[in-house]
């Protein structure tokens, strides 16, 4: 039999105290516990069972007090999961820390000694100076930033205390035919952007009425080496498949070069900016030592800070012996 649920303490016509107590007892006995009531139904009956709930909440704790929301209880259950979640995260972190580094061929800090050589230059992308050579010797430092199964991302910086650049020397040859036959050669230094031979005929008469004629031939003969130093403080390296002993990688740097005289021609500047992009393979001999072989596109330019800016595009071969932990 369904018992009437009275709005406890709220009668249109107030019954006597004894009848009120009896009705209250029957009503509270028929009230369902919190676990049996859906949340929406619980809220709809909240006002009607409020007084009964207030009486029983302190004793059994299974009724919702008047005007109290179920939200704090949900938060309580949620917060009770936080220690479990924290424990799970700590266990995952501890497992990652305990994961043996031996599964990766990678170092946290890497030092390297390298040599680089470019036998020629041409217009690849930006530079126009041809037939230039580069010889570099330097040291490098890499710091591991992020590592995973696919890639080992590293910061990379290079210091080149020896940066040699070689320019072809321009020669002007005067083959005079009148008034006398003669051949005279003049050393013009590094003035030619390209070394394609060219010949120009001439003929003129001076103020004394003497006519001079012949040809001027421009070509390159010999080389001029310029000493310099360079630094590339901004750079990154990406090694792929770090679990393997042989790893392909991509690399790139930005920096500057200072030379003892203007390069690549005497009308250019002694201070130049540099950048390179390359790819290669790193072969690990052990967990801490490796050899890198790479090919880079290397660019030198004064960024129009001098009278002329032909720029140098080079294909640079570089070999590095790397070590660290």
Protein Blocks (a to p, Z undefined) as FASTA:
>chain_A
ZZddddehiafbacdfklmmmmmmmmmmmpccfklpcfklmmmmmmmmmmmmmmmmmmno
paccehiafklmmmmmmmmmmmmmmmmmmmmmmmmmmpcfklpccdfbdcdddddddfbd
cdfklmmbehiacddddddddddfbdcfkbccdddddddfbacddddddddddddfbfbd
cdddddebjabfbfcdcddddddddfkopacddddddddedjdddddddddfbccdddeh
klbmbdcdddddddddddfbdcfbfklcfbdcdddddddddddfbfkbccdddddddddd
ehhpafbdnbpadddddddddedZZ
